[in-house]
């Protein structure tokens, strides 16, 4: 990864954060909680895809439709997050697979 990639990544992240800040306060609070949750759980899709950007898209559509954030996602933020990543691998999964693979090679 070159310096230009890093600079471009920072520009994209700042633009993303500006979109989040443009959301109503209740949406911002829920977004930040979702972001913390995803950073803790570590879905691979978070770094390889556009999961957070897609959430902002979804929230912007909800705002445009005049809906409250809890109307969109329900009252259990963690359950909503889990449902979004239910088919995604997490870094914990990858770690567990590597530990299991090491055990099986040492058991041989």
Secondary structure, DSSP 4 states (H G I P E B T S, - for coil): --HHHHHHHHHHHHHHHHHHHTS-HHHHHHHHHHHHHHHHHTBHHHHHS-HHHHHHHHHHHHHHTT--HHHHH-S-HHHHHHHHTTTS-BHHHHHHHHHHHHHHHHH-
